[in-house]
Amino acid sequence: MYRPPRRLSQVRKCRFCRRDKRKCIPADRVWPGQKCDACVRYGYDCSDGLSAVDEDILNRQSRISNRLRLNQNIDTLPSIVTESRRPVLSFGPSSSENVSTGAIRLVGEYEPRGSSTEPLPHGSLTNYQPSGPSGKTSLTTQLEGSLFRIWAKEDIYRDICSPRLGTTAAEIFVHCRQIAESDDMVFSSLFAFCAANLSVYAKPKISLELEVASRKYLGRTLNLLKTQMNLRHGRILSLQYSLFLLACYGTSINDPDMINFAAILLNMTRERSASFPFALQLLMPPPRGWRLRIYLPDDLFDPGVMIGHDTTVFKSAMIGALDI
């Protein structure tokens, strides 16, 4: 019997390996429902697939809901800047006092986007303006370069963890960058982590701008995270990526409470869906403070990798900030 060919827009594709559903699940599978190699490697669910038409509708609804949420008042931090505004920094005496006490806050007034006639300073990080999915491709060169030069390279994980965990960790950050193109929560958490990570050893003036940008996008992330957790049917994968990036943010600013908060929530979401390959654990060994353990829960013989302020992986990552 003749069966008319399906249109390309009606082909159901795996949302993770992006293959045709019929090719995603091998024809010569050993058992029913066997996953393809790509989905097995990342721990994804091959059964989760949408056609191009349905995925376009879902993405459009997500963009609309994100815009509505971003336009609401954010009560997490007082210095949050919404999409339609950008900070105009003015460094005065009060700013230097805040730096000496460690309490960095945004000093100055808020100006609607596009009303300033002066050109933006070259290399300024706090003047970055996200303007929807199309505007997110313009991440600053410093943050973009640091992500792929440091955390998305397998060399940094060599000799400190298993090859499988190192490869997975490097590709996780590449995948984070791809998801951030269309997801505001992952984008904000990724920006907050990269900015905080680079501010540790950056030059004083740039370090201050990085801290301001990091705190600003941290507040945005927490606000979106709060909204996402209240939804019964949320995007579980983007939620897990954001929580993982928040834990990485906590390692950069030496905040065990933030690490513990993100680790507990990430492990809770993995009970609903084990699509994210990593699990996190906060350890407090005396007398040297905290350790963040990142491990593969499906591998009982892999101890994972420890990240702390005095560990090899953290020091190696900080070297990249010296280039700024």
C-alpha positions in Angstrom: 0.0 0.0 0.0 1.3 3.4 -1.0 2.1 5.7 2.0 2.7 9.4 1.1 6.0 10.8 2.4 5.8 12.9 5.5 6.7 16.6 5.3 10.0 17.4 7.0 8.2 19.7 9.4 6.1 16.8 10.6 9.0 14.4 11.4 9.3 13.9 15.1 12.9 14.5 16.2 14.6 13.7 19.4 15.0 17.0 21.3 18.5 16.2 22.4 20.4 14.4 19.6 18.2 16.1 17.0 17.8 13.0 14.9 14.7 11.5 13.4 12.9 9.5 16.0 13.2 6.4 13.8 17.0 6.9 13.6 17.4 7.9 17.2 16.2 4.5 18.4 18.3 1.9 16.5 16.5 -0.6 14.3 18.8 -3.4 15.5 18.3 -2.7 19.2 18.9 -5.4 21.7 15.9 -4.7 23.8 12.8 -2.6 23.2 13.3 1.1 23.8 17.1 1.0 23.6 18.5 4.5 23.3 20.9 5.8 20.6 24.6 6.4 21.5 24.2 10.2 21.9 21.3 9.9 24.3 22.9 7.2 26.3 26.1 9.3 26.7 24.2 12.3 28.1 21.5 10.3 29.9 18.7 11.8 27.8 15.3 10.4 27.2 14.9 9.4 23.6 11.1 9.1 24.0 10.9 12.9 24.4 10.4 14.2 20.9 8.5 16.9 19.0 7.8 17.7 15.4 9.2 20.9 14.0 5.7 22.4 14.0 5.0 21.5 17.6 8.5 22.7 18.7 8.0 26.0 17.0 4.7 26.5 18.8 6.3 25.5 22.2 9.3 27.9 21.6 7.0 30.8 20.7 4.9 30.2 23.9 8.1 30.1 26.0 9.4 33.3 24.6 6.1 35.1 25.3 5.9 33.7 28.9 9.6 34.7 29.5 8.9 38.3 28.3 5.9 38.5 30.6 7.9 37.2 33.6 10.8 39.5 32.9 8.5 42.6 32.8 7.2 41.8 36.3 8.8 43.3 39.4 11.6 41.3 40.8 11.8 41.1 44.5 14.9 38.9 44.9 17.5 41.7 44.8 16.9 45.4 44.6 19.5 46.0 41.9 17.9 43.8 39.2 17.7 45.3 35.8 14.9 44.2 33.4 15.2 43.7 29.7 14.1 47.2 28.9 16.7 49.0 31.1 20.5 49.0 31.5 22.6 50.3 34.3 24.6 53.5 34.0 27.6 53.1 36.3 28.9 56.1 38.3 31.8 55.4 40.6 31.8 57.8 43.5 33.0 57.8 47.1 30.2 55.5 48.2 31.3 53.0 45.6 34.8 52.8 47.0 33.4 52.3 50.5 31.3 49.4 49.3 34.3 47.8 47.6 36.4 48.0 50.8 33.7 46.3 52.8 33.0 43.6 50.2 29.4 44.8 49.6 29.3 45.6 45.9 26.1 47.3 44.8 25.0 49.1 41.7 25.6 52.9 42.0 23.8 55.3 39.7 20.5 55.7 37.9 18.7 53.5 35.5 18.2 54.7 32.0 15.8 53.4 29.4 17.5 51.5 26.6 18.3 53.6 23.6 18.0 57.0 25.3 21.7 57.5 25.7 23.5 59.2 22.8 27.0 58.5 24.1 28.8 55.4 22.7 29.3 52.5 25.0 32.8 52.1 26.5 34.9 49.5 24.7 34.9 46.2 26.5 32.2 47.2 29.0 30.5 44.2 30.5 27.7 45.9 32.4 26.3 47.6 29.3 25.3 44.3 27.7 21.6 44.3 26.9 19.8 41.1 26.2 17.0 41.7 23.8 15.2 38.4 23.3 16.6 35.3 21.7 18.2 37.2 18.8 20.2 39.4 21.1 21.7 36.6 23.2 24.2 35.8 20.5 26.2 38.9 21.4 27.8 37.7 24.6 30.9 39.8 25.4 34.2 38.4 24.1 35.6 38.0 27.5 32.9 35.8 28.8 32.6 33.8 25.6 36.3 33.2 25.4 36.6 32.2 29.0 33.9 29.7 28.8 35.4 27.8 25.9 39.0 28.4 26.9 38.5 27.1 30.5 35.5 25.1 31.4 34.6 23.7 28.0 38.0 22.1 27.4 38.8 18.6 28.4 42.4 19.5 29.2 41.4 21.1 32.5 39.9 17.9 33.8 42.9 15.7 32.8 44.6 13.9 35.7 42.0 15.0 38.2 39.0 12.8 37.2 38.0 10.0 34.9 38.1 10.6 31.2 34.3 10.0 31.0 33.5 12.6 33.6 35.9 15.1 32.1 34.5 14.7 28.6 30.9 15.0 30.0 31.8 18.1 32.0 33.4 19.8 29.0 30.5 19.0 26.8 28.0 20.1 29.4 29.3 23.7 29.2 29.1 23.6 25.4 25.6 22.4 25.7 24.8 25.2 28.3 26.0 27.8 25.8 23.7 26.3 23.1 20.6 26.1 25.4 21.3 29.7 26.5 20.5 30.9 23.0 16.8 30.3 23.6 16.4 30.0 27.4 16.5 33.1 29.6 17.1 31.2 32.8 20.1 29.2 31.5 21.5 32.4 29.9 21.3 34.4 33.1 22.8 31.7 35.2 25.6 31.1 32.7 26.4 34.9 32.5 26.4 35.2 36.3 28.8 32.2 36.7 31.2 33.3 34.0 31.3 36.9 35.3 31.8 35.8 38.9 34.5 33.4 37.9 36.4 36.0 35.9 36.1 38.7 38.6 38.3 36.8 41.1 41.7 37.7 39.5 40.7 40.4 37.0 42.0 43.9 37.2 40.2 46.1 39.8 38.1 48.2 37.5 37.0 45.3 35.3 36.6 43.1 38.4 34.1 45.6 39.8 32.1 45.6 36.6 32.1 41.9 36.5 30.8 41.6 40.1 28.0 44.1 39.3 27.0 42.1 36.2 27.3 38.9 38.1 25.0 40.0 40.9 22.5 41.5 38.4 22.1 38.3 36.5 22.1 36.2 39.6 19.0 38.0 40.8 17.4 37.5 37.4 18.2 33.8 37.6 16.7 33.4 41.1 13.6 35.2 40.0 13.1 32.9 37.0 14.0 29.9 39.1 11.3 30.8 41.6 8.8 31.1 38.8 9.9 27.8 37.2 9.7 25.9 40.4 6.1 27.0 41.0 5.1 25.5 37.6 3.7 22.0 37.7 5.0 21.2 34.2 8.2 23.1 33.7 11.2 22.6 31.5 13.1 20.2 33.7 16.3 20.1 31.7 16.8 23.9 31.6 16.1 24.0 35.4 18.8 21.4 36.0 21.3 23.3 33.9 20.6 26.5 35.8 21.0 24.8 39.2 24.3 23.3 38.1 25.5 26.7 37.0 24.3 28.2 40.3 26.5 25.7 42.2 29.4 26.6 40.0 28.6 30.3 40.8 28.8 29.5 44.5 32.3 28.0 44.0 33.5 31.2 42.3 32.3 33.5 45.1 33.2 31.0 47.9 29.6 30.7 49.1 28.8 27.2 50.6 25.1 28.2 51.2 24.6 28.8 47.5 26.3 25.6 46.6 24.2 23.6 49.1 21.0 25.3 47.8 21.7 24.4 44.2 22.9 20.9 45.0 19.8 20.0 47.0 17.4 21.3 44.3 19.4 19.6 41.5 19.3 16.2 43.2 15.5 16.7 43.9 14.9 17.4 40.2 16.9 14.3 39.2 14.3 12.3 41.1 11.7 13.6 38.6 13.9 13.2 35.6 17.5 11.9 35.3 18.2 13.7 32.1 21.0 15.7 33.6 24.1 13.3 34.0 25.6 14.9 37.1 24.7 14.8 40.8 26.2 17.3 43.3 27.2 16.9 46.9 28.5 19.6 49.4 31.2 18.3 51.7 32.6 20.3 54.7 35.9 18.7 55.6 37.8 20.4 58.5 39.8 22.6 58.6 39.9 23.8 55.0 36.2 24.6 54.4 34.0 23.3 51.7 34.2 21.0 48.8 31.8 20.5 45.9 31.7 17.0 44.6 30.5 16.5 41.0 30.0 12.8 40.2 28.1 10.5 37.9 25.4 8.7 39.9 25.2 5.8 37.5 28.9 4.9 38.0 29.5 3.6 41.4 33.3 3.2 40.9 33.9 6.8 39.8 34.6 9.1 42.8 33.9 12.2 40.7 35.8 15.5 41.0 36.2 17.8 43.9 36.1 21.6 43.4 37.2 24.0 46.1 39.1 27.2 46.6 42.4 25.3 47.0 41.8 22.4 44.5 43.6 21.9 41.2 40.6 22.3 39.0 39.6 25.6 40.6 43.1 27.1 40.4 43.5 26.0 36.8 40.2 27.7 35.9 41.3 30.9 37.7 44.4 31.2 35.6 42.2 32.1 32.6 41.1 35.2 34.4 44.6 36.6 34.3 44.3 37.3 30.6 41.7 40.1 31.2 
